[in-house]
Amino acid sequence: MAGYKEHISVSGLLGIGYGTISSLIFGFTPTQGILAGVLTWIGGMLPDLDSETGRPIKELFSLTAAVASFVAMRSMIRKGADPDAAILMAVVTYAAVRYGGSTILGKFAVHRGMFHSIPALIIAGESVFLAYVSDSYAVKFLMAGGISLGFLSHLVLDEVYSVERKGVIIRLKRSSGSALKWFGKGLFGNAVAYAILLTLTYITLVESGVLIPPRQAAPTIQTPHPIQQASPFKTTKRY
């Protein structure tokens, strides 16, 4: 299994390349390119949120909480909320992710469980797509692609380090196949992961305009025929 330094180094290099290419070739602004690169770097560390407690994990939770708080504050300001309320939301979001999230993961998450999986990668990308506030779908996809690329680099690197070579003999470690997977060992973890995945996928498809949610048809009001609109008090002439 690759170490913490290897993951942040690889995802950091990928982030530099991803941000540079998106700005120079695909026409995104330098600021957007830098943000996408930073998200790529962060994505390379996200799967280790389920690891044992330690200084790198605490730093990762702090970084994730800081990003989430800024996103929440930006979203509220964009919607016209009071600045004080936006700051309060940022503080609450930081505390919820930094302390609440770490406590929940510490009790329920299993290292190399569903956090190290393809569904978790998709969940991370869709979460960024929905959370990042922008009028451009291209920018939202850019940010989602950055976090997904970094996340993928972590999974691939773990699989690469699960191959052990001794001379001409190559063998797989016990950790082989535990990163790039679609299902984990626990039924509860699989059920939770796929429930979140299906929910976010539906919301993402609706948000991007790919899927149109069914709407309740408005009741039709039948207007009476002109003949039926005659007043019941109208009398006919008698000759």
TAURTA-V420876 format. One record per residue. RES is the residue in one small letter. PHI is phi as a letter, one per 20 degrees, with the letter a starting at -180 (NA if undefined). D_CENTER is the distance of its C-alpha to the mean C-alpha in Angstrom with 2 decimals. Layout:
RES_PHI_D_CENTER, RES_PHI_D_CENTER
//
This chain:
m_NA_24.60, a_f_23.70, g_e_24.04, y_f_21.96, k_f_23.90, e_f_23.42, h_f_19.63, i_f_19.51, s_f_22.28, v_f_20.81, s_f_17.33, g_f_19.30, l_f_21.53, l_f_18.82, g_f_17.27, i_f_20.80, g_f_21.32, y_f_18.09, g_f_18.71, t_f_22.39, i_f_22.16, s_f_19.80, s_e_22.34, l_e_25.57, i_d_25.07, f_e_22.50, g_n_23.71, f_f_20.86, t_f_22.23, p_g_22.69, t_f_20.59, q_f_17.59, g_f_18.38, i_f_18.61, l_f_15.29, a_f_13.64, g_f_15.86, v_f_15.02, l_f_11.26, t_f_12.59, w_f_14.88, i_f_12.50, g_g_10.35, g_f_13.80, m_d_14.32, l_g_11.28, p_g_12.85, d_e_15.93, l_f_14.69, d_e_16.64, s_f_19.70, e_f_22.95, t_f_23.56, g_r_24.71, r_f_24.67, p_g_21.85, i_f_19.55, k_f_20.68, e_f_20.08, l_f_16.52, f_f_15.87, s_f_17.76, l_f_15.84, t_f_12.39, a_f_14.18, a_f_15.81, v_f_12.84, a_f_11.34, s_f_14.92, f_f_15.48, v_f_12.55, a_f_13.97, m_f_17.44, r_f_16.89, s_f_15.51, m_f_18.58, i_f_20.98, r_f_19.94, k_e_20.64, g_n_24.01, a_f_23.77, d_f_26.43, p_g_25.76, d_f_26.81, a_f_24.41, a_f_21.54, i_f_22.70, l_f_23.02, m_f_19.47, a_f_18.38, v_f_20.72, v_f_19.64, t_f_15.92, y_f_17.04, a_f_19.37, a_f_17.05, v_f_14.45, r_f_17.30, y_d_19.75, g_f_18.42, g_f_15.37, s_f_17.72, t_f_20.34, i_f_18.37, l_f_17.05, g_f_20.61, k_e_22.09, f_d_19.97, a_f_17.98, v_d_20.07, h_f_19.96, r_m_19.15, g_e_17.94, m_f_14.79, f_f_12.76, h_e_14.61, s_b_13.82, i_f_12.55, p_g_10.69, a_f_8.79, l_f_8.13, i_f_6.94, i_f_4.71, a_f_3.29, g_f_3.94, e_f_3.53, s_f_1.93, v_f_4.05, f_g_6.07, l_f_6.88, a_e_7.51, y_f_9.45, v_e_12.87, s_a_14.98, d_e_17.58, s_d_16.94, y_f_14.56, a_f_15.55, v_f_14.29, k_f_10.84, f_f_10.83, l_f_12.39, m_f_9.80, a_f_7.02, g_f_10.01, g_f_10.87, i_f_8.13, s_f_8.55, l_f_12.25, g_f_12.56, f_f_10.97, l_f_13.36, s_f_16.18, h_f_16.05, l_f_16.42, v_f_19.10, l_f_20.91, d_f_21.18, e_f_22.71, v_f_25.03, y_f_26.28, s_e_26.98, v_e_29.80, e_d_33.03, r_c_36.09, k_c_39.61, g_m_42.05, v_e_41.87, i_e_40.19, i_d_36.43, r_c_34.84, l_e_31.42, k_f_30.48, r_f_29.42, s_f_25.80, s_f_25.78, g_n_23.27, s_e_21.29, a_d_18.27, l_e_17.85, k_b_18.10, w_d_16.93, f_c_18.63, g_e_19.67, k_e_23.04, g_e_22.46, l_f_22.37, f_f_20.67, g_f_17.72, n_f_17.40, a_f_17.77, v_f_15.13, a_f_12.51, y_f_13.51, a_f_13.84, i_f_10.24, l_f_9.42, l_f_12.16, t_f_11.41, l_f_7.94, t_f_9.69, y_f_12.61, i_f_11.17, t_f_9.57, l_f_13.00, v_f_14.84, e_f_13.19, s_e_13.93, g_n_17.37, v_f_17.46, l_d_18.17, i_d_20.62, p_f_20.69, p_f_24.24, r_d_26.20, q_f_29.32, a_f_32.29, a_f_34.54, p_f_37.91, t_e_40.65, i_e_43.77, q_e_46.86, t_e_49.54, p_f_53.07, h_f_55.33, p_g_57.64, i_f_60.59, q_f_58.99, q_e_58.49, a_f_62.23, s_f_63.40, p_f_65.01, f_e_67.76, k_f_68.87, t_d_72.34, t_e_73.90, k_f_77.25, r_d_80.26, y_d_83.15
//
